[in-house]
């Protein structure tokens, strides 16, 4: 119903929030200042020992610095009394002596009808509970106690009952209590029929019964599990009524909300028995949708209870399919801080199976490993598929773009895009360190009998480190060149882990259709990493860095350093290959010759250029000067000679 303008303001003015809250908490008088209406207490919404719950009585506002609960007197009554908005207003109005405006006659009639139906539902709960204790319910009790492991206390807590087989058992019971026929039918407890003389028949027959209550604790519907294995419907819910809308309802909503307020994770299971098993194992914040896939309204209900509910679905194809449907439904609804995580059970098992076989610890492990929604989205689009052609890769990109477009929040959409880009990079660009034989091993294997210090001189690593730094620094300073050298950068194996991390980040950025400028690239690569890179003293004398506007000089510098890096590592690879091919213990002559080869290689790397004439070096496009070529030729001669002396 609508309230006249100013009524709520007047109600809040007349209401002392400190008095309302004081009925539920013990004030910390050492921290509180009652004269100023500044009150502190342990929070009533979550378990704690410190006084983090603050009430500003003058402003009529409360806030918990622990669980972040906040609101006014109306919201406090709603949360602590499990009532809806109008009921909270009525409670506060009575206490403050205000008269609630007359309700609309139609609304009042509808509310009264709901109350009548709720009374009928409670009588049905008692009937089903009594039937569970009779001899006819022995098979149902055996199933619940032996197969499901629920003791009498658990059955009492969840009010599990039994609907005996028969046409009008509940109908006759309620009619004998004076309940009107139209109320029984309207509550969904019976259905009209043209059979048996046109008498209505019970909705639930030969089924284990689970009462479904709203957050206020009113029974609004029932769920029934068939005892007959040949029954067409294993599970059956009440039809939709004035009380019950299954798309807006969660099983165990009220108790789960209370448990989540005390810090327990909110778990969304598939059915009644999963929820009961979870609750009995200590996971009290467990709920379930009611026989249908999770709806948009139910997701909103979940987010009112917790920011990141965990969807714990069965470990089969149907469970995974349900998780995938939840993703499509939730993507447009995402808000900052509101998301879903997914804990997939082992294949063929549900949460109840996991608890009975491995106990609470096994389930907690699965909950701790719950994956974010973006990761499950990626798995759905990539798992079991081969992306061995540009067309297949493009199809993946298109599918993911279409899904990300569903997200309305621009910030979340951007973060999803970045996460997908990162996973895409790892799929299509796995780290593959280069070796001359095509083996993916970062360190060439050297024969035990040969002195590796002579095969790979200490100066090589230092030279490679310097060249890696120059290449990365120049490309970061000239991002327009980065795409031009993308293939060579991808093939470049960085010995320095910091350089390797920068290279990988740069390649991920280049995977975007529009690579960022230098400032954006620097920001995305990380300030700390760039400071460490550019702090290296030798970079200060590199002409391409001292003249940032000279793109041709930058291009020539990168090409030259890449060529030298390839040539240098090619020489090292030749030496390592020669050593691998030598069998038996190395003699002194062989060791001396290999040592001479390494020294010649070092002289080529460190010597000054006396002759600027350049030569091509093989098919890799590297170019070296005459002195380097002479040293290279001499080195190969020594290696070949050493091979012949085996």
C-alpha positions in Angstrom: 0.0 0.0 0.0 1.1 3.6 -0.5 1.6 5.9 2.4 0.7 9.6 2.5 3.6 12.1 1.9 5.6 12.8 5.0 4.3 9.8 7.0 7.6 8.0 7.0 9.5 11.2 7.9 7.2 11.7 10.8 7.6 8.1 11.9 11.4 8.3 11.8 11.3 11.6 13.8 9.2 10.1 16.5 11.2 6.9 16.7 14.4 6.6 18.8 16.7 4.3 16.9 18.8 3.8 20.0 15.7 2.4 21.8 14.7 0.2 18.9 18.3 -1.2 18.6 18.7 -1.4 22.4 16.1 -4.2 22.6 18.5 -6.4 20.6 22.0 -5.4 21.8 24.0 -4.6 24.9 25.6 -1.2 24.6 29.3 -0.7 25.2 29.0 2.2 27.7 32.8 2.8 27.7 32.7 3.6 24.0 29.2 5.2 23.8 28.2 8.8 24.5 24.5 8.5 25.4 24.1 12.3 25.8 25.1 12.8 22.2 23.2 9.8 20.9 26.5 8.2 19.8 26.1 4.5 20.7 28.3 1.4 20.2 27.6 -2.3 20.6 28.5 -5.7 19.2 26.7 -6.2 15.9 23.4 -8.1 16.1 23.8 -9.3 12.5 27.1 -11.2 12.9 28.9 -12.9 15.8 31.6 -10.7 17.3 33.1 -9.6 20.6 34.1 -6.1 19.8 31.7 -3.1 19.6 31.8 -2.3 15.9 28.1 -1.6 15.5 27.5 2.2 15.6 24.1 4.0 16.1 23.8 7.7 15.5 20.5 8.3 17.3 20.2 12.0 16.2 20.5 11.1 12.5 18.6 7.9 12.9 21.2 5.8 11.2 23.2 2.7 12.0 26.3 1.1 10.5 28.5 -1.9 11.3 32.1 -1.6 10.5 32.4 -5.4 10.5 29.7 -6.7 8.3 28.8 -3.3 6.7 25.1 -3.6 7.7 23.4 -0.2 7.5 20.1 1.4 7.6 17.4 3.1 9.7 14.8 2.0 12.3 12.6 0.5 9.6 15.3 -1.6 8.0 16.6 -2.7 11.5 13.1 -4.0 12.4 12.8 -5.7 9.0 16.1 -7.6 9.4 15.8 -8.5 13.0 12.1 -9.4 13.1 11.9 -11.1 9.6 9.0 -8.9 8.5 8.3 -7.0 5.4 8.3 -3.2 5.0 4.7 -2.5 5.9 4.8 -4.8 8.9 7.9 -3.0 10.2 6.2 0.3 9.7 3.2 -0.9 11.6 5.4 -2.1 14.5 7.1 1.2 14.8 3.9 3.2 14.4 2.3 1.3 17.2 5.2 2.0 19.5 5.3 5.7 18.6 1.5 6.1 18.9 0.9 6.9 15.2 -2.2 5.7 13.4 -1.5 3.8 10.2 -3.6 5.3 7.3 -6.5 3.1 6.2 -5.5 0.5 3.7 -6.9 0.2 0.3 -9.9 -2.2 0.6 -8.7 -4.5 -2.1 -5.2 -4.7 -0.7 -6.6 -5.4 2.8 -8.8 -8.1 1.4 -5.8 -9.7 -0.4 -3.7 -9.5 2.8 -6.4 -11.1 4.8 -6.7 -13.9 2.2 -3.0 -14.6 2.5 -3.3 -14.9 6.3 -6.1 -17.4 5.9 -4.1 -19.5 3.4 -1.1 -19.4 5.7 -3.2 -20.8 8.5 -4.3 -23.7 6.2 -0.7 -24.4 5.2 0.3 -24.7 8.9 -2.5 -27.2 9.5 -1.2 -29.2 6.5 2.3 -29.2 8.0 1.0 -30.7 11.2 -0.9 -33.3 9.3 2.1 -34.4 7.3 4.3 -34.5 10.4 1.8 -36.7 12.2 1.6 -39.1 9.2 5.4 -39.5 9.3 5.1 -41.2 12.7 2.6 -43.8 11.5 3.3 -47.4 10.4 2.3 -46.6 6.8 5.3 -44.2 6.6 7.9 -46.9 7.6 9.5 -47.0 4.1 9.7 -43.2 4.1 11.4 -43.2 7.5 13.8 -45.9 6.4 14.8 -43.9 3.3 15.3 -40.7 5.3 17.2 -42.3 8.2 19.2 -45.0 6.6 19.8 -43.8 3.0 20.0 -40.1 3.8 21.3 -40.3 7.4 18.9 -37.9 9.0 18.2 -38.5 12.6 15.0 -37.5 14.4 16.3 -34.1 15.5 17.2 -33.2 11.9 13.7 -34.3 10.7 12.1 -32.2 13.4 14.2 -29.1 12.5 13.2 -29.3 8.8 9.6 -30.5 9.7 9.9 -33.4 7.2 6.5 -35.2 6.8 4.8 -37.8 4.8 1.7 -37.7 2.5 0.1 -41.2 2.5 -1.1 -42.8 -0.7 -4.8 -42.1 -1.1 -7.3 -39.8 -2.9 -8.4 -37.5 -0.1 -6.4 -38.0 3.1 -5.4 -34.4 3.6 -8.7 -33.1 2.1 -10.7 -35.1 4.6 -8.5 -34.0 7.5 -8.8 -30.3 6.7 -12.5 -30.5 6.0 -13.0 -32.2 9.4 -11.2 -29.2 10.9 -13.7 -26.8 9.3 -11.4 -25.5 6.5 -13.4 -24.3 3.5 -13.0 -26.2 0.3 -12.0 -23.1 -1.7 -9.2 -22.4 0.7 -7.8 -26.0 0.4 -7.8 -25.7 -3.4 -6.5 -22.1 -3.4 -3.6 -23.1 -1.1 -2.6 -25.7 -3.7 -3.2 -28.6 -1.4 -5.9 -30.2 -3.6 -6.9 -30.2 -7.2 -10.4 -30.4 -8.8 -11.2 -33.6 -10.6 -13.8 -35.1 -12.9 -13.0 -38.5 -11.5 -14.3 -40.2 -8.3 -17.6 -38.3 -8.5 -15.9 -35.0 -9.2 -14.3 -34.9 -5.7 -11.0 -32.9 -5.4 -7.9 -35.0 -4.8 -4.8 -34.4 -2.7 -1.9 -32.8 -4.6 0.7 -34.8 -2.7 0.2 -38.6 -2.4 2.8 -41.2 -1.3 5.5 -38.6 -1.0 8.0 -37.4 1.6 7.1 -33.8 2.3 9.3 -30.8 2.8 7.6 -27.6 4.0 8.8 -24.5 2.1 8.8 -21.3 4.2 9.3 -17.7 3.3 11.9 -15.5 5.0 9.3 -14.6 7.7 8.9 -18.3 8.5 5.4 -18.8 7.1 4.8 -22.0 5.2 3.9 -21.0 1.7 4.3 -24.3 -0.2 5.4 -27.9 -0.1 7.9 -30.0 -1.9 7.3 -33.8 -2.2 9.7 -36.6 -3.2 7.9 -39.7 -4.7 8.3 -43.0 -2.9 7.2 -44.9 -6.0 10.3 -45.2 -8.3 7.9 -45.4 -11.3 6.3 -42.1 -10.5 6.5 -39.7 -13.5 7.6 -36.8 -11.2 10.4 -37.7 -8.7 10.0 -34.2 -7.1 6.8 -32.2 -7.1 6.3 -28.6 -5.8 3.0 -26.9 -4.8 1.4 -25.1 -7.7 1.7 -21.3 -7.7 -0.7 -19.6 -5.4 -1.4 -16.3 -3.8 1.4 -17.3 -1.3 3.8 -19.1 -3.5 5.8 -18.0 -6.6 8.6 -20.5 -7.1 10.7 -18.2 -9.3 10.8 -15.7 -6.4 11.4 -18.3 -3.6 14.4 -20.1 -2.1 14.2 -23.2 0.0 15.7 -22.5 3.5 15.8 -18.8 2.8 15.3 -17.5 6.4 17.8 -19.7 8.3 20.3 -19.3 5.5 20.1 -15.5 5.7 20.7 -15.7 9.5 23.7 -18.0 9.1 25.2 -15.9 6.3 24.9 -12.9 8.6 27.1 -14.7 11.0 29.8 -15.2 8.4 29.0 -18.5 6.8 29.3 -18.8 3.0 26.1 -18.8 1.1 25.8 -22.1 -0.8 23.3 -22.7 -3.6 22.6 -26.4 -3.9 20.2 -28.3 -6.3 17.6 -29.8 -4.0 16.0 -30.1 -0.6 18.1 -33.0 0.6 21.4 -31.3 -0.4 20.4 -28.2 1.6 19.4 -30.3 4.7 22.7 -32.3 4.5 24.7 -29.1 4.2 22.9 -27.5 7.1 23.3 -30.6 9.3 27.1 -30.7 8.4 27.5 -27.1 9.7 26.9 -25.2 6.4 23.8 -23.4 7.6 23.7 -20.8 4.9 22.5 -23.2 2.2 19.5 -22.7 -0.1 18.1 -24.2 -3.2 15.8 -23.2 -6.1 12.6 -25.0 -6.3 12.7 -27.6 -9.0 13.6 -25.2 -11.8 16.7 -23.5 -13.0 17.8 -20.5 -11.0 15.9 -17.4 -12.1 16.8 -13.7 -12.3 14.7 -13.0 -9.2 16.4 -15.7 -7.2 19.9 -14.3 -8.1 18.8 -11.0 -6.8 17.5 -12.7 -3.6 20.9 -14.4 -3.3 22.8 -11.1 -3.6 20.6 -9.6 -0.8 22.0 -12.4 1.4 25.6 -12.4 0.3 27.8 -10.7 -2.2 29.4 -13.8 -3.7 27.1 -16.9 -3.4 28.8 -20.2 -4.2 26.8 -22.3 -6.7 27.4 -26.0 -5.7 25.9 -28.1 -8.4 26.0 -31.8 -9.1 29.1 -33.2 -10.8 27.3 -34.4 -14.0 26.4 -33.0 -17.3 23.1 -31.7 -16.1 24.8 -29.9 -13.2 27.4 -28.3 -15.5 24.6 -27.3 -17.9 22.8 -25.7 -15.1 25.9 -23.7 -14.1 26.3 -22.6 -17.7 22.7 -21.3 -17.8 23.3 -19.4 -14.6 26.2 -17.6 -16.2 24.1 -16.4 -19.1 21.4 -15.2 -16.7 23.8 -13.5 -14.3 26.0 -11.6 -16.7 23.6 -8.7 -17.4 22.9 -8.5 -13.6 26.5 -8.1 -12.4 27.3 -5.1 -10.2 30.5 -4.0 -8.5 31.0 -6.5 -5.6 28.2 -8.7 -6.7 29.1 -11.9 -8.4 28.9 -15.7 -8.3 31.5 -18.5 -7.7 31.1 -22.1 -8.8 32.1 -25.2 -6.8 31.7 -28.2 -9.1 31.3 -31.5 -7.3 33.2 -34.6 -8.5 31.7 -36.4 -11.4 28.5 -38.2 -10.5 28.2 -36.8 -7.0 26.1 -34.1 -5.3 27.0 -32.2 -2.1 25.2 -34.8 0.0 27.4 -37.6 -1.5 30.5 -35.6 -0.8 29.5 -35.0 2.8 28.7 -38.7 3.4 31.9 -40.0 1.8 34.4 -37.3 2.8 32.8 -35.3 5.6 32.6 -31.5 6.0 36.4 -31.2 5.3 36.0 -32.6 1.8 33.2 -30.2 1.0 35.0 -27.2 2.5 38.0 -28.0 0.2 35.7 -27.8 -2.8 34.2 -24.6 -1.6 37.7 -23.1 -1.1 38.5 -24.1 -4.7 35.3 -22.4 -6.1 36.2 -20.6 -9.3 34.9 -17.2 -10.4 32.3 -16.9 -13.1 34.7 -15.5 -15.7 36.8 -18.7 -15.5 33.8 -21.0 -15.9 32.7 -18.9 -18.9 36.1 -19.4 -20.4 36.0 -23.1 -19.8 32.6 -23.4 -21.4 33.7 -21.8 -24.6 37.1 -23.6 -24.8 37.0 -27.0 -23.1 37.1 -29.9 -25.5 37.7 -27.7 -28.6 40.6 -27.4 -30.9 41.7 -23.9 -32.0 44.2 -24.9 -34.8 43.1 -22.3 -37.4 42.6 -18.6 -37.6 38.9 -19.2 -38.3 38.4 -21.2 -35.1 40.2 -18.6 -33.0 38.1 -15.9 -34.5 34.9 -17.9 -33.7 36.1 -18.1 -30.1 36.8 -14.4 -30.0 33.3 -13.6 -31.4 31.5 -15.9 -28.9 33.3 -14.3 -26.0 32.7 -10.8 -27.2 29.0 -11.5 -27.4 28.9 -12.8 -23.9 30.9 -9.9 -22.5 28.5 -7.4 -24.2 25.8 -8.7 -22.0 27.4 -7.1 -19.0 25.8 -3.7 -18.4 28.3 -2.3 -15.9 31.1 -0.8 -18.0 33.8 -1.3 -15.3 32.9 -5.0 -14.9 32.8 -5.4 -18.7 36.3 -4.0 -19.0 37.7 -6.3 -16.2 36.0 -9.3 -17.9 37.6 -8.3 -21.2 41.0 -8.1 -19.5 40.6 -11.4 -17.8 39.5 -13.1 -21.0 42.4 -11.6 -22.9 44.8 -13.0 -20.3 43.4 -16.5 -20.5 43.4 -16.2 -24.3 47.1 -15.3 -24.2 47.9 -18.3 -22.1 46.0 -20.6 -24.5 47.5 -19.4 -27.7 51.0 -18.3 -26.5 52.3 -20.9 -24.1 55.8 -20.2 -22.8 58.2 -22.2 -25.1 61.9 -21.5 -24.4 64.0 -21.8 -27.5 66.8 -24.4 -28.0 68.6 -25.2 -31.3 67.0 -28.7 -31.6 63.5 -27.5 -31.0 63.3 -29.0 -27.5 61.5 -26.9 -25.0 64.2 -26.8 -22.3 65.7 -23.5 -21.1 69.2 -25.0 -20.4 71.1 -27.1 -22.9 72.2 -30.5 -21.5 76.0 -30.8 -21.3 77.9 -34.1 -21.0 79.1 -34.7 -17.5 82.7 -35.1 -18.4 83.0 -31.7 -20.1 83.7 -28.4 -18.2 80.6 -26.4 -18.9 82.3 -23.2 -17.8 84.4 -23.5 -21.0 81.4 -24.2 -23.2 79.3 -21.3 -22.0 81.5 -18.4 -21.0 80.4 -16.2 -18.1 80.3 -13.1 -20.4 77.5 -14.5 -22.6 74.8 -14.2 -20.0 75.8 -10.7 -19.2 75.8 -9.7 -22.8 72.4 -11.4 -23.4 71.0 -9.6 -20.3 72.1 -6.2 -21.7 70.6 -6.9 -25.1 67.3 -8.0 -23.7 67.1 -4.8 -21.7 67.9 -2.6 -24.7 65.3 -4.4 -26.9 62.5 -4.1 -24.2 63.3 -0.5 -23.3 63.4 0.7 -26.9 60.1 -1.0 -27.7 58.4 0.3 -24.5 59.6 3.8 -25.4 58.4 3.3 -29.0 55.2 1.2 -28.7 54.4 1.7 -32.4 57.3 -0.5 -33.2 56.2 -3.3 -30.9 53.7 -4.8 -33.3 56.3 -4.7 -36.1 58.7 -7.0 -34.1 55.9 -9.0 -32.4 56.9 -12.3 -33.9 60.6 -11.9 -33.0 59.7 -10.8 -29.5 57.5 -13.8 -29.1 60.4 -16.1 -30.1 62.9 -14.3 -27.9 63.7 -16.3 -24.7 64.6 -14.0 -21.9 67.1 -15.4 -19.4 66.2 -12.7 -16.9 62.9 -13.5 -15.2 62.0 -9.8 -14.9 62.6 -9.3 -18.6 60.6 -12.4 -19.4 57.6 -11.1 -17.3 57.8 -7.7 -19.1 58.0 -9.4 -22.5 54.9 -11.6 -21.7 52.9 -8.5 -20.6 53.9 -6.6 -23.7 52.7 -9.5 -25.9 49.4 -9.7 -24.1 48.9 -6.0 -24.8 49.8 -6.5 -28.4 47.1 -9.1 -28.7 44.6 -6.3 -28.5 43.3 -4.8 -31.7 44.4 -1.3 -30.7 47.7 -1.5 -28.7 48.1 1.4 -26.2 50.4 4.3 -26.5 53.6 4.6 -24.5 52.0 6.1 -21.4 49.2 3.6 -21.3 51.7 0.8 -22.0 54.0 1.9 -19.2 51.1 2.0 -16.8 49.9 -1.5 -17.7 53.4 -3.0 -17.6 53.8 -1.9 -14.0 55.7 1.1 -12.6 58.0 -1.0 -10.4 59.0 -3.3 -13.2 59.8 -0.4 -15.5 61.8 1.5 -12.9 63.9 -1.6 -12.4 64.4 -1.9 -16.2 65.3 1.7 -16.9 67.6 1.9 -13.8 70.2 -0.2 -15.6 73.1 2.2 -16.2 74.0 1.0 -19.7 70.5 2.2 -21.0 71.5 5.8 -20.5 74.0 5.7 -23.4 71.7 4.0 -25.9 71.1 6.6 -28.7 67.6 5.3 -29.5 66.6 6.0 -25.9 68.3 9.4 -25.8 66.5 10.4 -29.0 63.0 9.1 -28.5 61.6 10.8 -31.6 63.9 9.0 -34.0 61.7 6.0 -35.0 64.2 4.8 -37.7 67.0 4.7 -35.2 64.8 2.8 -32.7 63.9 0.3 -35.5 67.5 -0.2 -36.4 68.6 -0.6 -32.8 65.9 -3.3 -32.1 66.7 -5.2 -35.3 70.4 -5.1 -34.6 70.1 -6.2 -31.0 67.7 -9.0 -31.9 70.1 -10.2 -34.6 73.1 -10.2 -32.2 71.1 -12.0 -29.6 70.2 -14.7 -32.2 73.8 -15.0 -33.4 75.3 -15.1 -29.9 72.9 -17.8 -28.8 73.5 -19.7 -32.1 77.2 -19.8 -31.3 76.4 -21.1 -27.8 74.1 -23.7 -29.2 76.7 -24.9 -31.6 79.2 -25.4 -28.8 76.6 -27.2 -26.6 75.6 -29.4 -29.5 79.2 -30.3 -30.1 79.7 -31.2 -26.5 76.5 -33.4 -26.5 77.8 -35.3 -29.6 81.2 -36.1 -27.9 81.1 -39.5 -26.2 83.4 -40.7 -23.4 85.5 -38.6 -21.0 87.0 -35.5 -22.4 90.8 -35.5 -22.8 93.0 -32.5 -22.2 93.4 -31.6 -25.9 89.7 -31.6 -26.4 89.1 -29.4 -23.3 91.8 -27.0 -24.5 90.3 -26.7 -28.0 86.9 -26.0 -26.6 88.3 -23.5 -24.3 90.0 -21.7 -27.2 86.7 -21.7 -29.0 84.9 -20.1 -26.1 87.7 -17.4 -25.9 87.3 -16.7 -29.5 83.6 -16.3 -29.1 84.2 -13.8 -26.2 86.6 -11.8 -28.3 84.0 -11.5 -31.0 81.5 -10.3 -28.6 83.6 -7.7 -26.8 86.1 -6.6 -29.5 85.8 -3.2 -31.2 84.7 -3.0 -34.8 87.8 -2.4 -36.9 86.1 -3.2 -40.2 82.5 -2.0 -40.7 81.8 -4.3 -43.6 78.8 -6.5 -42.8 78.0 -10.0 -43.8 74.8 -12.1 -43.8 74.8 -14.9 -41.3 72.5 -17.8 -42.4 68.8 -17.6 -43.0 67.9 -15.8 -39.8 68.6 -12.4 -41.1 71.4 -11.6 -38.6 74.2 -9.3 -39.8 77.7 -9.1 -38.2 80.9 -7.3 -39.1 84.1 -8.8 -40.5 85.9 -9.3 -37.2 82.8 -11.1 -35.8 82.6 -13.2 -38.9 86.2 -14.2 -38.7 85.8 -15.2 -35.1 82.7 -17.1 -35.9 84.4 -19.0 -38.8 87.3 -19.8 -36.6 85.0 -21.1 -33.9 83.2 -23.4 -36.2 86.5 -24.8 -37.5 87.5 -25.6 -33.9 84.2 -27.3 -33.2 84.4 -29.4 -36.4 88.0 -30.4 -35.6 87.0 -31.4 -32.1 84.3 -33.6 -33.5 86.7 -35.4 -35.8 89.0 -36.1 -32.9 86.4 -38.1 -31.0 
